[in-house]
Amino acid sequence: MRRWQDRINPIWKRFAGGCQLNRPIPDVIEQGGFRIETIETMYLPGWRPASFNYWGTAVPA
């Protein structure tokens, strides 16, 4: 799935308001000065390349 996201991303972000399918969300959170306490991932119903989601909690590092 990651390879498909990498291929689609240049076009996707142009038409989806800057949304990036292949952004490494845990890395972005930690680079923003937070420490991840819990994180869960799963595919939501929908088009698989665009339906992977993260949710959890983070606190200032």
Contact map, one row per residue, 1 for C-alpha under 8 A:
1111100000000000000000000000000000000000000000001000000000000
1111110000000000000001000000000000000000000000000000000000000
1111111000000000000000000000000000000000000000000000000000000
1111111100000000000000000000000000000000000000001000000000000
1111111110000000000011000000000000000000000000001100000000000
0111111111000000000011000000000000000000000000000000000000000
0011111111000000000000000000000000000000000000000000000000000
0001111111110000000010000000000000000000000000000000000000000
0000111111111000000111000000000000000000000000000000000000000
0000011111111100000000000000000000000000000000000000000000000
0000000111111110000000000000000000000000000000000000000000000
0000000111111111011110000000000000000000000000000000000000000
0000000011111111111110000000000000000000000000000000000000000
0000000001111111110000000000000000000000000000000000000000000
0000000000111111110000000000000000000000000000000000000000000
0000000000011111111000000000000000000000000000000000000000000
0000000000001111111000000000000000000000000000000000000000000
0000000000011111111100000000000000000000000000000000000000000
0000000000011001111110000000000000000000000000000000000000000
0000000010011000011111100000000000000000000000000000000000000
0000110110011000001111100000000000000000000000001100000000000
0100110010000000000111110000000000000000000000000000000000000
0000000000000000000111111001000000000000000000000000000000000
0000000000000000000001111111000000000000000000000000000000000
0000000000000000000000111111100000000000000000000000010000000
0000000000000000000000011111110000010000000000000000000000000
0000000000000000000000011111111000000000000000000000000000000
0000000000000000000000111111111100000000000000000000000000000
0000000000000000000000001111111111110000000000000000000001000
0000000000000000000000000111111111110000000000000000000000000
0000000000000000000000000011111111000000000000000000000000000
0000000000000000000000000001111111000000000000000000000000000
0000000000000000000000000000111111100000000000000000000000011
0000000000000000000000000000111111110000000000000000000001111
0000000000000000000000000000110011111000000000000000000001111
0000000000000000000000000100110001111110000000000000000111100
0000000000000000000000000000000000111110000000000000000111100
0000000000000000000000000000000000011111000000000000000111000
0000000000000000000000000000000000011111100000000000011110000
0000000000000000000000000000000000000111110000000000011100000
0000000000000000000000000000000000000011111000000001111000000
0000000000000000000000000000000000000001111100000001110000000
0000000000000000000000000000000000000000111110010011100000000
0000000000000000000000000000000000000000011111010011100000000
0000000000000000000000000000000000000000001111110010000000000
0000000000000000000000000000000000000000000111110110000000000
0000000000000000000000000000000000000000000011111110000000000
0000000000000000000000000000000000000000001111111111000000000
1001100000000000000010000000000000000000000000111111000000000
0000100000000000000010000000000000000000000001111111000000000
0000000000000000000000000000000000000000001111111111100000000
0000000000000000000000000000000000000000111100011111110000000
0000000000000000000000000000000000000000111100000011111000000
0000000000000000000000001000000000000011110000000001111100000
0000000000000000000000000000000000000011100000000000111110000
0000000000000000000000000000000000011111000000000000011111000
0000000000000000000000000000000000011110000000000000001111100
0000000000000000000000000000100001111100000000000000000111110
0000000000000000000000000000000001111000000000000000000011111
0000000000000000000000000000000011100000000000000000000001111
0000000000000000000000000000000011100000000000000000000000111
